[in-house]
Amino acid sequence: MLSINFLGKPRVEYDGKKLEEQLGSKAVVLICLLVLNEKRYMSREKLEGYLWPDSSTDAARYNLRYNLWLIKKNIGPDHKGHQFLHVDSDCCSINKEYEFECDTFEIMSFKHSQNDSLESILKLKQLFRGDLLEGCFFKNCDELNDLIIFERMKYEQRKVKILKSLVDYYEKEESFDYCLEVINEILEIEPYDEEMILKILDIYVKCGKPVAAITYYNNFSKLLTGSLGVSPSDRLRKKYKEIRSALSDSLGINNLKVNMGTFMKDSSKQEYASYTKIIS
């Protein structure tokens, strides 16, 4: 059975045998190009342009033939006897009938639904071992390097989508600590995602920590203004005002000012004492 991982350091295994050294970096990225093309044909000319742009036409053709031979030599048939590659005089592709495992296939086939199990989502999350073709840079192959960067961004967005489905699951189960943990992973990728900021505020309120919510909003507002020169959205500002108003009403105080360093972590009595400290 062939197993391929392109997220993180590339790994290619056939029947439990690692093949990265036998294949070499160009053959591995050639496989990646064909896989990313989703089993459609790629012209030999296009592949040669990606991988050997500075070589003469004859040299590029030879290099492609050699690397295709390396792949065929090291990756045998699947359990039904299908060959991995389909190659003709003009084009190359992954054989549509060939059965193998690949992290990028699993991730791109994910479609969020209410029936997703926690186990299935966590399995997908664990596939993100790093960036696509992590550590790979090909000298004088500008078009190839640009393509890799573009594909990395695409898979990063897919990771966000999978993480958001995990947030939905934990939120539904009221597992708020796990929910916050995953939201923070999302914010490492998209630090200005106001949808996630709203969820954080909601979670703090549900956990009885309105001051934490107000503090978080103030910090985010400061980040947004300092980095992008913009203010939070109307929706986010409205949520912030609702939290302030509710806290003010609960304490019977009209003018509430929050010390941005205050964070609610202790018992109700201690929380009430903290509230009074931040109100003038």
LINFENUR-V774642 format. One record per residue. N is the residue number from 1. RES is the residue in one letter. NEAR is the number of other ideal C-beta (glycine too) atoms within 10 Angstrom. Layout:
{{N RES NEAR} {N RES NEAR}}
This chain:
{{1 M 11} {2 L 19} {3 S 14} {4 I 21} {5 N 17} {6 F 29} {7 L 21} {8 G 16} {9 K 14} {10 P 20} {11 R 16} {12 V 24} {13 E 16} {14 Y 18} {15 D 9} {16 G 7} {17 K 9} {18 K 11} {19 L 21} {20 E 14} {21 E 6} {22 Q 15} {23 L 21} {24 G 14} {25 S 15} {26 K 19} {27 A 23} {28 V 22} {29 V 23} {30 L 24} {31 I 24} {32 C 22} {33 L 19} {34 L 21} {35 V 18} {36 L 19} {37 N 15} {38 E 12} {39 K 14} {40 R 11} {41 Y 16} {42 M 17} {43 S 11} {44 R 19} {45 E 14} {46 K 15} {47 L 22} {48 E 18} {49 G 15} {50 Y 23} {51 L 22} {52 W 22} {53 P 14} {54 D 9} {55 S 16} {56 S 9} {57 T 10} {58 D 8} {59 A 12} {60 A 20} {61 R 15} {62 Y 14} {63 N 17} {64 L 22} {65 R 12} {66 Y 13} {67 N 21} {68 L 17} {69 W 12} {70 L 18} {71 I 22} {72 K 13} {73 K 12} {74 N 15} {75 I 24} {76 G 12} {77 P 13} {78 D 17} {79 H 7} {80 K 8} {81 G 9} {82 H 14} {83 Q 14} {84 F 19} {85 L 16} {86 H 17} {87 V 18} {88 D 9} {89 S 5} {90 D 9} {91 C 15} {92 C 21} {93 S 17} {94 I 21} {95 N 16} {96 K 10} {97 E 12} {98 Y 18} {99 E 12} {100 F 18} {101 E 12} {102 C 20} {103 D 22} {104 T 21} {105 F 16} {106 E 12} {107 I 19} {108 M 14} {109 S 8} {110 F 16} {111 K 8} {112 H 14} {113 S 7} {114 Q 8} {115 N 6} {116 D 17} {117 S 9} {118 L 13} {119 E 7} {120 S 12} {121 I 21} {122 L 12} {123 K 11} {124 L 21} {125 K 16} {126 Q 9} {127 L 19} {128 F 19} {129 R 13} {130 G 13} {131 D 19} {132 L 23} {133 L 22} {134 E 13} {135 G 10} {136 C 17} {137 F 10} {138 F 18} {139 K 7} {140 N 10} {141 C 19} {142 D 11} {143 E 13} {144 L 22} {145 N 16} {146 D 10} {147 L 16} {148 I 22} {149 I 12} {150 F 10} {151 E 18} {152 R 16} {153 M 12} {154 K 14} {155 Y 20} {156 E 15} {157 Q 12} {158 R 16} {159 K 19} {160 V 17} {161 K 15} {162 I 22} {163 L 23} {164 K 18} {165 S 20} {166 L 23} {167 V 23} {168 D 17} {169 Y 20} {170 Y 20} {171 E 18} {172 K 10} {173 E 11} {174 E 10} {175 S 14} {176 F 17} {177 D 9} {178 Y 15} {179 C 22} {180 L 16} {181 E 13} {182 V 23} {183 I 23} {184 N 12} {185 E 16} {186 I 21} {187 L 16} {188 E 9} {189 I 12} {190 E 14} {191 P 13} {192 Y 14} {193 D 15} {194 E 15} {195 E 14} {196 M 21} {197 I 23} {198 L 17} {199 K 20} {200 I 20} {201 L 22} {202 D 16} {203 I 22} {204 Y 23} {205 V 18} {206 K 12} {207 C 15} {208 G 11} {209 K 17} {210 P 23} {211 V 23} {212 A 21} {213 A 26} {214 I 25} {215 T 20} {216 Y 19} {217 Y 25} {218 N 14} {219 N 12} {220 F 20} {221 S 18} {222 K 11} {223 L 12} {224 L 19} {225 T 12} {226 G 8} {227 S 10} {228 L 9} {229 G 7} {230 V 10} {231 S 11} {232 P 19} {233 S 14} {234 D 8} {235 R 11} {236 L 19} {237 R 13} {238 K 11} {239 K 20} {240 Y 21} {241 K 11} {242 E 14} {243 I 22} {244 R 18} {245 S 12} {246 A 13} {247 L 20} {248 S 16} {249 D 11} {250 S 11} {251 L 13} {252 G 6} {253 I 14} {254 N 9} {255 N 7} {256 L 19} {257 K 10} {258 V 19} {259 N 15} {260 M 14} {261 G 8} {262 T 14} {263 F 14} {264 M 19} {265 K 9} {266 D 10} {267 S 8} {268 S 9} {269 K 8} {270 Q 11} {271 E 16} {272 Y 12} {273 A 11} {274 S 17} {275 Y 20} {276 T 9} {277 K 11} {278 I 17} {279 I 16} {280 S 8}}
